[in-house]
Amino acid sequence: MDLFTVLEQKLEAFLNQFESQKQAIAELKKNLAAKEQALKEAEVALEKVTREKELVRQRIDKILNRLKILDLGE
């Protein structure tokens, strides 16, 4: 084999590997974007649950306070 053939084969192997790495990076970026979107959705859901929990706590406190007033009245 002459040196040009060896060089061409090595270059072809490098380019194939480079293309494969580009595809892997693109797939990783796609997966990262999906995970970031899922995280945003989870954060929104968590915020909603936190707000609902606070509303329930406030209503329970209000009911308990009304019950205390009834107890004091007896």
BELFEN-V157250 format. One record per pair of residues at least 24 apart in sequence whose ideal C-beta (glycine too) atoms are under 10 Angstrom apart, sorted by the first residue. I is the first residue (numbers start at 1). GAP is how many residues later the second one is. If there is no record, write none. Layout:
i=I gap=GAP
i=I gap=GAP
//
This chain:
none
//
